[in-house]
Amino acid sequence: MSTIHWLGNEDCHAEGLVGGKAAMLSRLAALHAVPPGFAIAALPASAPALPEPLLHPLAQAYSLLADRCGMPEPAVAVRSSALDEDGAAASFAGQHDTYLNIRGSDAVRAAVERCIRSAASPEAVAYRTQRGLPLDDVRIAVLVQQLVPSEVSAVVFSANPITGSRDEVMINASWGLGESIVGGSVTPDTFVARKRDGQVTLRDVASKRYMTVMTQSGTAEVPVPGELENACTLTDDQVRAMTELAVKLEAAAGRPVDIECAIADNQLYLLQCRPITTLR
């Protein structure tokens, strides 16, 4: 059985093979602008290194991704996709390591190994214990995906997580890559829009002091340029587009979801979609 599964291919739709995160993105890749990438089939989290038979297929897959991206060493994001991750009971958000702006075959291999080992970290083990999830034979797949050089990143909730309203979409948006939002180091702009027509009913523009950007050797959090610090990150049309995307994904999932997306060169990209597990 192949160990490399490309987003959008039917074999990558299987959660039992590539985990919830990769399987969900794979199913959505045919319908939405999902950056190209591939998943490495689940391996034991206790593995100290990648098995020797996987090294050549991984290098080949990164080379093929480079061809698809039209560049010799594309920047990628390396993320976990555990078999019980991004499910209805537990999202594992922030529990496993993520590596951004990884370039070159050797660097990708090292990031994949670190990502797998992070599933056995004290934080991940505590998360599993708190939710009554099994601790033995934890298996983790890894998603390797082109990293979009985001001008704006957003986390979009298809139901309002503050009020519990199922008739509204809430969006948190900030400049640069999404790690500043996910990591909580920046207060993002907040938008609330009606589901039925995308009309913005709340627009709270924050003072965004920092942003995460790509560097030559990874990422860095840097001060936001002065003219952007208090500027609104999204136009009404962009809010409407994110609202429509969230509504479509909620309908496909059959329950409220939160999604991560990015805007680069005026293109809206879907980066992640998972069920909301904490909705009131």
Residue, then its C-alpha position, 0 to 999 in steps of 0.5 A: m500500500s502506498t504511503i503517500h496520498w495526494l490531496g484530492n485523490e480518492d485514496c486521501h479521503a480515508e480518515g483511517l489512513v491519513g487522519g481527519k485533517a488531511a481527509m477533510l481537506s482532500r475531499l474539499a480540494a476538488l471544490h475549493a481553492v486548497p493549496p496542493g499537498f500530500a499526506i503521509a499515511a499514519l505512523p506510530a507516534s513512538a517512532p524515533a525516525l521515519p522508516e527507511p522505505l519511506l525516505h525515497p517516496l517522501a523525497q519524490a513526493y516533495s519533488l513532484l510538489a515542487d513541479r506542481c508549484g513551479m519552483p525548485e524548493p517550495a515553502v511548505a507547512v508540515r502539520s499533524s493529522a492524527l487518526d482521531e484529530d479534528g473529529a466531533a469530540a476533539s479537535f487537537a487544535g494546537q496540541h501537535d507541532t506545526y512547522l511553517n516555511i520548510r524548504g528542501s527535501d532534508a528539512v521536510r523529512a526532519a519536520v515530518e519526524r518532529c511532527i510525529r514525535s509531538a503526538a507523544s509530548p506531555e501536552a498531547v498526552a494530557y489532552r488525550t487523558q482529559r478527553g478519555l482518548p486512548l494513549d496506546d498505539v497513537r498513530i499520526a499522519v502528516l500533511v505536507q502542503q504548499l505554504v500560501p504567503s498570506e497577506v491576510s489570514a482568518v479563522v471563520f466560525s460558521a456559528n457564532p461561538i460567543t452567542g451560540s447563534r447558528d444564523e451568524v458567521m464570525i470571522n477573526a482576521s489579521w495581517g500575515l500568516g495565521e499563526s499570530i491569530v492561532g497563537g493569541s499574540v495579536t488581537p484580530d479584527t472581528f466581523v459578524a455577518r448574517k448567513r442568509d446574505g453575508q451582510v456585515t452586522l459587526r465590524d470591530v477593527a483592532s490595533k494589530r501590533y504584530m504579524t507573522v511573516m515568512t523569512q529565509s529560514g522559517t517565520a518571524e513575528v514582526p511589527v505591523p507597518g504603521e499604516l496597517e496597524n489600525a486598518c481594516t483587514l477585510t473588505d465587505d466583499q471578502v467577508r461575504a466570500m468567507t461567509e459563503l464558504a463557511v456556509k457551504l462547508e457547514a452544509a457539507a459537514g452536517r454541523p457547524v465548522d471552523i475554518e482557516c483561510a488565507i488571502a494571497d494575490n486576491q485569491l481566497y484559499l481554504l487551509q483547514c476545516r474542522p467541526i466546532t467542538t465547543l459551541r454553546 
